[in-house]
Amino acid sequence: MSREQLQNLTEPMYYLLLAMRTPRHGYDAMQFIQSATGGRVRIGAGTMYALLSRFEKEKILTPAAEEGRRKIYRLTPKGEALLRGEMDRLRMLLADAERMEKEADEHES
């Protein structure tokens, strides 16, 4: 899953990568995301574990440790670069929207 293949991360992908900036297991990441977004974003177990598997396969996440049956993951440098690229893309989208909104307001005046 290269950056070219992932032009835009889905919301669950984005929040999972944000959550994994601190090593966590899947259930902890689900709880963290729900709490951090005030319940707006909820990732189900099936989605979570499919993403963890995909991200591990693509070397975006790597196992850091195990707690019993739970595998704790952390971001790899590739994962950090993917997350930073998405954050930059989102910032550009917001800057474009703000600029266009300002121009529209000025045009109406």
C-alpha positions, 0 to 999 in steps of 0.5 A: 500500500504505497502512498501513490495507491493511498491518495487519500486515507479513509477516516478510520485509516487516518485515526488509526495511524494517529492513535498508533503514534503511541504503541497500542493494541487494537482494542486500545486504539478503538477506545482511544479513537472514540474518546479522542473524537468525542464519540464521533468516530467509532471503528468496529472490531472487524474494520480495526483488525482488517486495517491492522493486518493490512498496515502490518503487511504493508510495513506501515505498522509493526508489532512492538510487543505482546500482552497475552494474546494482544499484539501491540503495534507502533508506526514505522517510519513509512507509517509516520511519513504516510500520516504526515503526508495526509496531515499536510494534504488536509491542511492544504484542503482547509487552506484552499477552502478558507481562501475560497470562502474569503474570496467569495465573501469579498465578492459579495461585498 
